[in-house]
Amino acid sequence: MTTTDTDTGRTTPLTPRQEEILRVVVERHIASGQPVGSKHIAGGTGLDWASSTIRSELHRLEELGYLNHPHTSAGRVPTEVGYRYYVDALVPRGPLPAAGGALTRTLGTDLAHVEVDQTLRRLADAMSEVTDLLGVVTGPPVASATVRHVEVLLLQPHLVTVVVITSTGDVTKRLFAFERPVDPGLVDWAAAFLNERVQGLPVGARSITARLADPSLGPVERGFLDALSPALVDLEEDRAVYVAGQARVLTDERRREIAGFEGLMRALEHRYALLSVLSGALDGSRVYLRIGSELPSDLSGVSIVAAGYGPPRGTLGAVSLIGPVRMDYALAITTVREASRALSSYVEDVYG
């Protein structure tokens, strides 16, 4: 039974013997990067079949599309179909101590004293360190936070900036230009008024507009607040993206394994493309996994393993691992699961 989210159809079912041989080929190829021949399978633990039987089954698995036979080698390597069957039906279940222990040590017990953005950076780096893959964590949308503090500053006689600090530690700044010089006293009043009225309210919520409405205000004060209010109510549904492990994944050796290397670089540079791909991890609680050609064409040389995180009432973001199609899927799946649990517990306190 699969524990990953995929919209790909189940391929031709295999016999138990074929499944065991496919599992061995996938896991040994992941470990070595080399084609796996029958001589590397025969005599293995629990594999008491004759070499001729193994060769016959390898040939059959190749006919079914699960394995490929490089021309320069007598061994086989998994195809994307083979990896998908392995992930859906054969990947080892249960916790892997290497992942959980490293994540726990990295995150530690001091998260309550760390801002959300620092926690997300640390988690991305911890995931990368555990798996040798690219760790990517998407932050919560700005509008899911609450207002902690507002500053209104007069930069120049005609120029005012509004700084909004949220409960997650995010800081947004917006400049407002006026035709006439602004009274410094009006600026100080606006800062005090805004902090009194909107602290603790969700950023971008319609309720902020209602809280700013005060019939006792004069036309000057009312007009000034109307001009500044977009800093609080018009924040885009944006997300920060925290990436770690580029040096581990983008070495010369591993770049040769990533056919979509340039596409991956573009996705990292233009984060909205990456967010679009990872949006699938925000639906439901299952692990989201895409292999090679299951991704958009510019990312077809990589695999992505991801999971959403957040409090019980809803998903706030995703933790993910990106790397070559030849990756340790068992470790990647376990790592994103444990990272998701750890981060969900943390943000429940922040957003609860």
C-alpha positions in Angstrom: 0.0 0.0 0.0 1.4 3.4 -1.0 2.0 6.2 1.5 2.8 8.8 -1.1 0.6 11.1 -3.1 0.8 10.5 -6.8 -1.6 10.8 -9.8 0.3 8.2 -11.8 -1.4 4.9 -12.6 -0.2 1.6 -11.1 1.9 -0.3 -13.6 1.9 -4.0 -14.3 2.0 -5.9 -10.9 5.0 -8.1 -10.2 5.4 -11.4 -8.6 7.0 -11.5 -5.1 10.2 -12.8 -6.6 10.3 -10.0 -9.2 9.5 -7.4 -6.5 12.4 -8.7 -4.4 14.8 -8.6 -7.3 13.6 -5.1 -8.3 14.1 -3.9 -4.7 17.7 -5.2 -4.6 18.5 -3.6 -8.0 17.1 -0.2 -6.9 18.7 -0.1 -3.5 22.1 -1.3 -4.8 22.1 1.2 -7.7 21.1 4.0 -5.3 24.0 3.0 -3.0 26.7 2.6 -5.7 25.5 4.5 -8.8 26.6 1.5 -10.9 24.5 -1.0 -13.0 23.6 -4.1 -11.0 24.2 -7.5 -12.6 22.9 -10.9 -11.7 26.2 -11.8 -10.0 25.6 -9.0 -7.5 22.2 -10.4 -6.6 22.8 -14.2 -6.5 23.7 -15.5 -3.1 22.4 -12.4 -1.3 20.6 -12.7 2.0 17.2 -14.4 1.4 17.9 -14.7 -2.4 18.5 -18.4 -2.9 17.6 -18.5 -6.6 19.8 -19.7 -9.3 21.8 -17.2 -11.4 19.9 -18.3 -14.5 16.6 -17.6 -12.8 17.7 -14.1 -11.7 18.9 -13.3 -15.2 15.6 -14.4 -16.6 13.7 -12.2 -14.1 16.0 -9.2 -14.9 15.2 -9.7 -18.5 11.5 -9.8 -17.8 11.7 -6.7 -15.6 13.4 -4.9 -18.4 10.7 -6.0 -20.8 8.0 -4.6 -18.4 9.8 -1.3 -18.3 11.1 -1.4 -14.7 14.8 -1.7 -15.6 17.1 -0.4 -18.3 20.1 -2.2 -19.7 23.0 0.2 -20.4 24.8 -0.8 -23.6 28.2 -0.7 -21.9 27.3 -2.9 -19.0 25.9 -6.3 -18.3 24.0 -4.9 -15.4 20.7 -3.1 -15.1 19.6 0.3 -13.7 16.1 1.3 -12.6 13.9 3.3 -14.9 11.5 6.0 -13.5 8.8 3.3 -13.7 11.0 1.1 -11.6 11.6 3.8 -9.0 7.9 4.6 -8.9 7.0 0.9 -8.2 9.7 0.8 -5.5 8.4 3.9 -3.8 4.8 2.8 -3.9 5.2 -0.8 -3.0 8.6 -1.8 -1.8 10.2 1.1 0.1 11.0 0.1 3.7 8.4 1.3 6.2 8.8 2.6 9.7 11.1 5.2 11.3 14.8 5.5 10.3 16.8 6.5 13.4 19.4 8.4 11.3 16.8 10.9 10.1 14.9 11.4 13.4 18.0 11.6 15.5 19.8 14.2 13.4 16.7 16.4 13.0 16.1 16.3 16.7 19.7 17.2 17.5 19.7 20.1 15.0 16.3 21.5 16.0 16.9 20.8 19.7 14.6 22.1 22.5 15.4 25.8 22.1 13.0 26.4 19.2 10.7 28.4 21.5 13.3 31.1 21.6 14.0 31.2 17.9 12.1 33.2 15.3 10.2 31.3 12.7 12.5 32.3 9.8 15.6 31.1 11.7 13.8 27.8 12.5 12.9 27.2 8.8 16.5 27.9 7.8 17.9 25.5 10.4 15.4 22.8 9.3 16.2 23.1 5.6 19.9 22.7 6.5 19.2 19.7 8.8 17.2 17.9 6.1 20.0 18.5 3.6 22.7 17.3 6.1 20.7 14.1 6.8 20.1 13.2 3.1 22.8 14.9 1.1 19.9 16.4 -1.0 18.7 19.9 -1.5 16.6 20.9 1.5 13.8 23.4 0.7 11.2 24.8 3.2 8.5 27.2 2.2 7.4 29.6 4.9 3.8 30.4 5.9 2.0 33.0 3.9 2.5 36.5 5.4 -1.2 36.8 5.8 -1.3 33.8 8.2 0.6 35.7 10.8 -0.6 38.4 13.2 0.6 41.9 13.8 3.2 42.2 16.6 4.2 45.8 16.1 3.9 48.7 13.7 6.3 51.5 13.1 5.5 54.7 11.2 8.6 56.7 10.3 9.1 60.1 8.6 12.1 59.5 6.2 11.8 62.9 4.4 9.3 65.7 4.7 7.2 64.1 1.9 8.1 60.4 2.5 6.8 58.1 5.1 7.6 54.4 5.7 5.4 51.9 7.5 7.2 48.8 9.0 5.0 45.9 10.1 6.6 43.2 12.3 4.6 40.0 12.5 4.3 37.2 15.0 6.6 35.0 12.9 9.4 37.6 12.9 8.8 38.7 9.3 9.3 42.4 8.6 7.6 44.2 5.8 8.3 47.8 4.7 6.2 50.1 2.5 7.0 53.6 1.4 4.3 56.3 0.9 4.9 59.6 -0.9 2.8 62.7 -0.2 2.4 65.8 -2.2 2.8 68.0 0.9 5.2 67.8 3.9 3.8 65.5 6.6 3.5 66.8 10.2 5.9 64.8 12.4 3.3 64.9 15.1 0.8 63.2 12.8 3.3 60.5 12.1 3.8 59.8 15.9 0.1 59.8 16.4 -0.5 57.3 13.6 2.2 54.9 15.1 0.5 54.9 18.5 -3.0 54.6 17.0 -2.1 51.7 14.7 -0.4 49.7 17.5 -3.4 50.2 19.8 -5.9 49.1 17.2 -4.2 46.3 15.2 -1.8 44.4 17.4 -2.7 40.8 17.5 -4.9 40.9 14.4 -4.2 38.8 11.3 -2.1 40.6 8.7 -4.2 41.5 5.6 -7.5 40.6 7.3 -10.5 42.6 6.5 -11.1 43.1 10.2 -8.1 45.5 10.2 -10.1 47.9 8.0 -13.0 47.8 10.5 -10.6 48.4 13.5 -9.1 51.4 11.8 -12.6 53.0 11.3 -13.2 55.6 14.0 -16.0 58.2 13.5 -14.4 60.5 16.1 -11.3 61.1 13.9 -10.9 64.3 12.0 -10.5 64.5 8.3 -6.7 64.9 8.5 -6.2 61.9 10.7 -8.7 59.9 8.7 -7.0 60.7 5.4 -3.6 59.9 6.7 -4.7 56.5 8.0 -6.4 55.7 4.7 -3.2 56.4 2.9 -1.1 54.1 5.1 -3.6 51.3 5.5 -2.4 49.3 2.4 0.7 48.5 4.4 -1.5 46.3 6.6 -4.4 45.2 4.5 -2.9 44.7 1.0 0.0 42.4 1.8 0.3 39.7 -0.9 -0.2 36.1 -0.2 3.6 35.6 -0.3 5.9 32.9 1.0 9.6 32.9 1.8 11.6 30.0 0.5 14.6 28.7 2.5 17.1 26.5 0.6 20.1 24.6 1.9 22.5 22.1 0.6 23.4 23.6 -2.8 27.0 22.7 -2.3 26.1 19.0 -1.5 23.8 18.5 -4.5 25.4 20.7 -7.2 28.8 19.1 -7.3 30.3 18.3 -10.7 29.7 14.6 -10.1 26.0 14.9 -9.1 25.3 17.6 -11.7 25.9 14.9 -14.4 23.0 12.9 -12.8 20.6 15.9 -12.9 19.4 16.1 -16.5 17.3 19.1 -15.6 20.1 21.0 -13.8 19.5 24.3 -15.6 15.8 24.0 -14.9 16.4 23.4 -11.3 18.7 26.5 -11.1 15.9 28.6 -12.7 13.3 27.2 -10.3 15.6 28.1 -7.3 16.2 31.6 -8.7 12.6 32.3 -9.6 10.9 31.0 -6.4 7.4 31.3 -7.7 8.0 28.4 -10.2 9.3 26.3 -7.3 6.3 27.3 -5.1 4.0 26.2 -8.0 5.6 22.8 -8.0 5.5 22.4 -4.3 1.8 23.5 -4.0 0.8 19.9 -4.4 2.4 19.2 -1.0 0.0 21.7 0.6 -3.0 19.5 0.0 -3.6 16.8 2.5 -1.3 15.1 4.9 0.4 12.5 2.7 3.9 12.6 1.4 4.0 14.3 -2.0 6.5 12.6 -4.3 7.3 13.2 -8.0 9.9 11.4 -10.0 11.6 12.8 -13.1 9.1 13.1 -16.0 6.2 13.4 -13.5 7.4 17.0 -12.9 7.2 19.9 -15.4 9.5 19.5 -18.3 12.1 22.0 -17.0 12.5 19.9 -13.8 12.2 16.5 -15.4 15.7 15.5 -14.4 15.1 15.6 -10.6 12.8 14.0 -8.0 11.0 15.9 -5.3 9.8 14.5 -1.9 7.7 16.9 0.2 5.1 17.1 3.0 3.0 19.9 4.3 3.2 21.2 7.8 1.0 23.3 10.1 -1.4 23.2 13.0 -4.4 20.9 12.9 -6.6 23.6 11.4 -4.6 23.8 8.2 -1.4 23.6 6.2 1.0 26.6 6.4 3.9 25.5 4.1 5.9 22.5 2.9 9.2 20.8 3.8 10.9 19.2 0.8 13.9 17.4 -0.6 15.1 17.8 -4.2 17.8 15.8 -5.9 18.6 13.4 -8.7 16.2 10.6 -9.7 18.8 8.2 -8.1 18.1 9.2 -4.5 17.6 7.3 -1.3 13.8 7.5 -1.3 13.3 5.6 1.9 15.5 8.1 3.8 14.0 11.1 2.0 10.4 10.1 2.8 11.2 9.5 6.4 13.1 12.8 6.7 10.3 14.9 5.3 7.7 13.1 7.5 9.8 13.7 10.7 10.6 17.3 9.7 6.9 17.9 9.0 6.0 16.6 12.5 8.6 18.6 14.2 7.7 21.8 12.4 4.0 21.3 12.8 4.5 21.0 16.6 6.5 24.2 16.6 4.2 26.3 14.5 1.2 25.2 16.5 2.6 27.1 19.4 3.4 30.1 17.3 0.0 30.3 15.4 -2.1 28.7 18.0 
